[in-house]
Amino acid sequence: MVGLNHEFARELLWNEYPTDQRGSYFRQFWNVAGRVPEAGETIDPETLKDIKLIHGWGKTSALGANGTQPPDTPEPLVLLVRGDLLRRYPNALIYAVNAEQHPNSPRTLGTEERHPLFRGRLDPDVSYFGFNLSEDQARGGSGNAGWFFVPQEQPSEPRFGLDIGDSPAKDLSKWLDLSWGHLAADAAAQRAIRYIDLNAQLPDTSDVVPQPAEPIVTWHGDSGLGGLGSKASDLAYITLQRPVRVAIHASQLLP
């Protein structure tokens, strides 16, 4: 960072820009976009910078002692994600959730979340995320249940479609279970589907019972097994895919 600022100041001077060469033009290396404050925290933008203003550095201070974080700040734990997951879902959320351990039961997700301090990408398929956690905290042990790392689909980017499923499918009792398998009587008929006909007999929606607080919606247009008179809003509600998240305990990732 010092070298980058020094060279940029020289370039400004070479181009006759009025500079005293003491400016700190570049102070941020790690990408902190999307930083989410923890509960009760108010983020000071100055603390997100990686280095202090260079002209204010002490003449006798060590080169590595001029960051904005206190000297005793622990090193962040960095999670590496490699593969097609973030290429297919580039806006997926990656965060950590504390684990809770109850007697005679597996660890479950708690309520405390920690979002990355910084993030970055190394092409073609590696992404990294820094967390305010130590290895011991994340792994758990001695009364500490540890932490889960959670990749989650972006809830503000809704997707629409049907679940994957083969024909014949089980009887349909709620919209959340509707799959391609419900649209045909057998595998051959399912493979022959080129578009969804809202007047076809299937899917049989006669036994769909709205869940508490769910609206009453219909699938079929003018004919079929079940309610009739569907609207665009009905189909949007029925085919909305709920976002998915997967929790992986840190003990499965750390040596």
N, C-alpha and C positions, 0 to 999 in steps of 0.2 A: 504493500500500500504506500509506503514511503517512496519507493522508487517510482511508482506510477505518478504520484503527485509531483515529484521532483521533475520528471521528464515532461509532464504537461506544463508545468510552470516555465521550463526552458523553451518549450514550443511557443507559449504565449509571448515570451520575451523576444524570441526570434522574429515573430510576426508583429513586433512593435506594439503589443498590447501593454497598456500602462499597469504593470504589476510589480509588486515588491517581492514576488516569488515566495510569499509566505502563506499562500492560500491552501486550504485543504479541500481540494476539488472532489476527491474520491475517499469516502469514509466507510463505504459499505461493500463488503465482499459477499457475505452470505445473503441469500434471498429470504427475506422475512415476510414476503407477501402472504396474506392469509393468516398472519399471527393472531391467535385468539387469546384475549386476556383470561387469566384464571379468575375464579370467583373472588370478588372484592378487589381485584387488581385494576389499577388505572395505568395504562401504558404511556410512558413519556417517550415521544419519538426519539429523543436524544439517546436514550438507553438502547435503542435498536441499532445504533451505529456501532461499527466494530472498533473504531479507533477514535480517540479524542482529537480535537483540533490540534494540528501538528505544531503550530507556533506556540502552543501552550505547554508543550512537553518540557519536563525538567531536564536541564543540561546533564545531570548526573544519573538520570533514570535509565534503567535497562530498557532495551528496545522492546521487549515483550511485555513491559509493564505499563503500556499506554493504551490499553483497551478500556472500554467503558464499563466493563463488569468488575466488581470488587475482586481483589487478588485471591480471596478464598473461595470464589465461585467454583463449584465442582465441574469437571469436564462433562459435557452433555453425552448422553448415550445415543449413538447414531444407528438408526435402523436402515438397512439396505434392502431394497425391493428390486428384484431382477426378474424380467419376464414380460409377457404381453399384457398383464393386467392393467397397467397404467397407460399403455398405448391404446387399449380398447376403451378404457374409462379414464381419460386424462384428468378429469375434474373430481375423481374419487377423493373422499376424505380419508386421511390417515391420522389416527390419534391413539392415545393410550388411555385405558380405563383400569382403575384399581380392581383387584380381585378380592372377593370375600370368601372365606372358608367357614363352612358350618360343619358341625360334627356329623360324621358318617355320610357325607355328601360331597360331590365334586365341587371344585371352585366355581363360583358364579361371578357375573359382572357386577361391580359396585356402581356407585353414583358419581364418583370423582373422575373427571376427564382432564387430561393434559394434552394440549395440542402442540405441534412442533414449534420449536424456537426458530428453526430455519429449515430450508429445504433446497434441493437442487437436483440436477439430472446430468447423467453421463451417458451420452449416446453410445450404442443405439437403444439399450434396454435397461439401464440401471438408474434408479432414483434413490435419494437418501433423505432422511428426516432426522433432525436432531431434537432430542427430548431432555427436559430437565429431570433426569432420573440417573441414579447410579446403577451399576450392574447388580449390586446386592439388593437394592430396592426392587428392581424389575424382576429379578429371579425369585425372590421371596425366600422364606425359611425362618425358623425360630419365632413363630407367631406372626410372621409377616406373610400374607398370602400372595404377595407379588403383584404384577401388573400384566394386563393383556394388551397386545397391539391389535388395533381394529382397523381394517380397510372397509369402507362403507360407500355404497353408491350415493351419489349426490342427490339428496332429497328434493332439491329445487330444480332438477332436470327430469321431469316425469317421462316414463316410457309407457307405451301402450302395446298390448299384444295378448296372446293366449299362452298358457303354460304348455310346455312340451309334454306330450303324452300319446300313447298308442291306443288304437281302437281294438276291441271295444273297451270303453272306459267304465269305471264304477259309476253308480248312480250319482247324479249331481244334487247336492243339498245346499251349497253356498257358492256365490259367485267367485269367491277367491280360488276355488278349485277348478274353475272352468279351463279345459285344455283342448288342444286340437283333437284329442281322442274322442271327445264328446260330440264332434261334428260328423262322425261317420259310424256306420254299423260294423265295419270290419276294416282290416288293414288295406285291402285293395281299394275300397271306396275312399279311404283317407288319402292314399297316394294320388287318387284321381282329382282331388280338390284343387281347383285353380283360383277360385275366389270364394268368399263367404256369401252364401245366399241366406238372407235373413228370413226368407219364406220357406226354407227347407224344414222338414219335420224335426231333424236334429239340429242342435242339442235339445234333449228333453229337459225343459226347465220347470216341469210341473211341480217338482218337490223342493224347489229352492225356497227357503224360508229366510226372510230378511233378518239379519242379526240386529240386536239392540242398537238403536240410533242410526241404523242404515236406512237410506231412502228406498222406496218401492220403485224398482226399475224393471224393464222388460227387454228381452233380446229379440223376439220375433216381430216382424212387421205386420203382415196381414194374415199369416197362417203359420202353423207349426205346433209342436207339443209344448204348451206353456202359454204364458201371457202374451197378448198381442198389443201392437201399437207403440213400438219402440221409437225413441227419439235419439238424436245425436248425443245429447247429454247422458242418456241411459247407457249407450255403448261406450262412451268415454269412461263412465264410472265402472262399468263391468270389466273393461280391458285394461284399466290402469294397473301397472305392475308396481307392487310395493317395493321400496328400496331394500336391498339386502346388505347385511354386514356380517363379517366373519371375525371371530375373536380368537387369537392365537396367544397362548401364554408365553411370556418371555423365557421361561425355563426350557421351552422347546426350541428356542432359537439361540440361546447363549450356551457356550461350552461349559 
